[in-house]
Amino acid sequence: MKKVGFIYDDIFLRHVTPDWHPERKERLVQIVSSLKKSGLWENLIRIKPRRATYEEIALVHTDDYISRIKTSGVGYLDPDTYMSEDSLEAALYAAGAVIEAVEQCKRGEIERAFCAVRPPGHHAEAERAMGFCIFNNIAVGARYAQKREYKKVFVIDYDVHHGNGTQHIFEEDDTVFYFSTHEYPHYPGTGKDSEKGIGKGKGYTCNVPMSSGAGDKEYLSVYQNILPPLVKAFEPDLILVSAGYDIHRNDPLSGIRVSDEGIRGIVNSILSCSSNPFIFALEGGYNLLALGESVRITLEEMLGD
């Protein structure tokens, strides 16, 4: 059995969103409940996140943006992204969870990690909040990992929405590979297969747009046939995963139709790509029952592979 860390804290429940908002604290409550009921809970190494410093956030976000977030107060940062009284703290700990996972992997205390965090991160651009996201948790983690001598980082994003923020942060970089499957056309409108990176980063971005209605067959074809050769060729030291479960067929924000077993197949294919550490960080997933089951399946695969 692999040494798998589960990184979580109740601070993430204190990011309070309006009643209409799909990104709500009950998502994490459901995940923890599902894991405890399943029997997997006792096999996980439960880890508290640490609070990211502003210097660490500045590895990917501009100083001006960080200053604006620190002084923004309660209210909307964009039409979808809400700041409550404790949202800044939750966002710092969400990025810090990925940092803590990197540290624990580096020290050999765990081999893999799942960061059950909110707010999510992959839409956050260097200079603005977007799509429920305040700080880009995976991007901060990737840059921090490189400071800890994980020189080449491969990012996999299977959220139903394209991770525009992550792509844009790394699109001119040949040391971070960004790979995404996502429904297209769909929010946020980026992620065409022609977007392959810029300058020395050209060839280090790979987008695989998926049509509405795509399900297990289409997704497993991508994750079994397209992803593994890219990982092998890049030879990463660390793999980070933006784990978005709004690809589930029961999700209200998705036209994608992946089943529970499809989730299992995607995760298994990802884990089969490398013997290096894997760190998953929660992104989307808005049907509570489907989300809890999807995360349970993910951790079952992470423990047993």
N, C-alpha and C positions, 0 to 999 in steps of 0.2 A: 504493500500500500504506500502510495506517495505521501510525502509530508506536505499537506495542503493547509495554508493559512486562510482563515475567514476574518476579514478586517471590517469591523463594524463598531459604531458607537451611537448611543441615543442622541448625540448632538445632531445627527442627520434628521431626526424627527422634529427638530425645532426650526427647520426651514419650512415656514407655513405659507401655503399658497391659497388663493381664493377658492371658495366652494366649488366653482365650476371647473377648476383646473385639474387635468388628468394626472399631473405629476404631483402626487400627494404622499403624505407620510405613511399611509396605509400600505403602500407598495413594499416598504421595508418591513413593516410589521408582518405582512403576509409571508415574505421570504423567510424571516426568522422562524415563524410559526411552522411553516412547511418543513423546514430543516429539522426542527425539534421533533415533530411528529414522525418523520421518516426514519429516525434512528441514525442518520448521518452526523448529527450534531456532535456526538461524542468522539467522532473520528477526525473532526476538524481541529486545527490549532487556532484557537480564538485569540485574536490580536486586536488591541486598541490602536486606532490611527494616531498619528501625531499631527499637530497643527503646522501646516506649511508656513514658512516665513515669507514675508513680502519679497525678499531677495530671491527666493525659490520661485515664487509666482512670476517674478520679472524675468525668469529664464525664457518665458514665451510671451508674456504680456507686456505692453508698453507701460512706462511709468505714468503717463497721463491717464491711461485707462484705470490702472490700479488706484490712483488718487481719486478718480471720479467714483469708483465703486466704494471706496472708504468713506466718502462723504455723501453718498446718494440718498441715504435715508430710506424709509418705507415707501414702496410704490413700484411702478413698472419701469424696467430697463429697456424693454421693447414690448410689442403687443402681447408676447407670450411669456416673458421672463419677469418674475415678480421677486422683489426683495422685501422680506419681513424683517423684524427687529434682529433676529438671530441668523439670517441667511448668510451674512458675510462670514461668521464663524463656521457655519456648516460647510460653506464653500472652501474655506481654508483647510478644514479637516478632510474634505473630500479629496482635494489634491494631495494632502498629507498622507492619506491612506495609501495612495499609489507609491509615494515616496517611502513610506514605511515598508511596503511590500518589497520594494527594490532593496532596501537595507537588509531585510530578513533573508532574502534570496542571496544577497552578496555574502552574508555571514554563514550561509549554509544551514540556517535554522529551518527553512522551508524550501521546497522545490517549486511550488506553485502557490498562487494566491488568488482569492476572489475578494474583490473590494465591493461590499454592498453599501454604496454611497448615494447621496443626493445632496445638492443638485447634480445632475449629470454634466457632461463636459464637451462633447465632441463638436457642438455647433459654435462654441465660444471662439471668436476670432482674437487675434492679438490685441485688437483695439476696441472690441465691443462685445457685449453680451448678446445672446441670440438663442431662440428655440429652447427655452427652459434652462440654458446653461450660462453660468457666470464665469468660472475659470475652466480652462481646458485640462481636465485631470490627467488624461492620458498623455497629452503633450508635455505638461510639467514633469510627469513621471519619466518620459523618454529623455528629456534634457538632463534631469537629475541623474538618471541611470548612466548617461554618458560621462558625467562628472565622477561617477563611481566605477569607471573603466569598463562599462558595457559599451563598447565603441560603436557597434552596429545594432540598431534596434528595428525590428519589423513590427509594424502596427497593422492589425487585422480588425476590421470594423464590419460587423454583420447586422447592425441596426437597420431598420427599414428606411431610415432617413440618412442621406449622405452626410458624412462628417466633414462639412465644408471647412470648419475651423482647423481641424487637424491637418487636412490636406494643404490648406493655404500656409500654415505655419512651417511645414516641411517641404513645400513643393520645389524649393531651390537647393535642397540638401540631398547629397548622395549617401549620407550615413544613416538616414531613417527612411525606410520603405513604407509607403502607405498603400494598403490594399482594402478595397471596399466593395461589398455587394449592397445594393439598396434599390428600392422601388424607384422607377424613373419612367415618366415624369412624376415628380412628387416634391414636397418640401425638402430642402430649400431651393431646389432648381439647379443645383450643381451636380457634378459627378458623371458627366458624359464620358464615354469610353475614349474620347479623343483627348481628355485631360490626363497627361502622362508625366507632368512635371515641367520645370522650367530651368534653363541653363544647365549647370552641372547636375541638377536634380532630375533632368529629363530621363525617363525610363525607370524612375524610382517611385512613381505613382501608378497604380493600376486600379481602374474602376470597371466594375462589371455590373452595368445597369440591368435590373430585373423588371420585367413587365408585370403589371397588376394581374393577379391570378396565378403567378408562379408559385410552385410548391416544392415538395420534397425532391422530386426528380430533377428539377432545374437547379436547385441549390446544391444538392449532393454532387451533381455533375461538375459544378464550379469548384467546390471544396475538395473533391477527390482528384480532379484532373488538372485544374488551372493553378490552384494555390500551391501545392507541394513543390512543383519545379521552380517556382519563383523563390520560395523560402530556401530551397537547396542552393540555388545559384547565388543568392544574396549572402548566405552564411552568417545569419545574425547571431549575436551573443545573448540576446534577450528578445522575447516576443510579448508584446502588449496587445490586449484584446479589448476593443470597445464592444461590450456585450449588450446588445440591444435585443430585447425579446418581443418587440412590436412586430417582428416577422411572423409571430404565431398567428395561426388562422383565426383565432378568436379575438384578436386585438382590435379595438375600435378605431385605431388611427392608421390601419394598414389595409392595403389591398393584396398583401402577400399571404400565402396559405400554407405555411410550414406547420407540420404536426409535431407532437411531442417527440416521436421517433426521428423526425427530420432534425429537430434540435440536437438530439443525441448524435446523429450522424455528422452534423456540422462540427460539433465540439470534438468528437472522436477524430475526425479528419484533421482538424487544427492541431490537436495534441500529437498526432502521428507524424507531424512535419519536422519535429526537432526534439532533441534530448535536452535542450537548454531550458532555463526557467521560463515559465509562463505566468503572466499577471493579467487577470481579467478584471475589468472595472465596469460596473453597471451603467448602462445608458438608458434606453427606453424599455417599454413594456408596461401596458396600461390596463390589461385585463388581470385582475388580482389573482384569480385561480390559475390562469395560464402562466403568469409570471412566477408564482411560487413553484409550480411544477417544473417550469423550464430551468430555474436556478437549481432546483434539486437534481434534475437530470445532469446539468452541467457539472455540479460538484461530485456526483456519483462517477462520472467519467474522469474527472480530474484526480479523484482518489484512486481509481482502479486501473488506469492505463499503465 
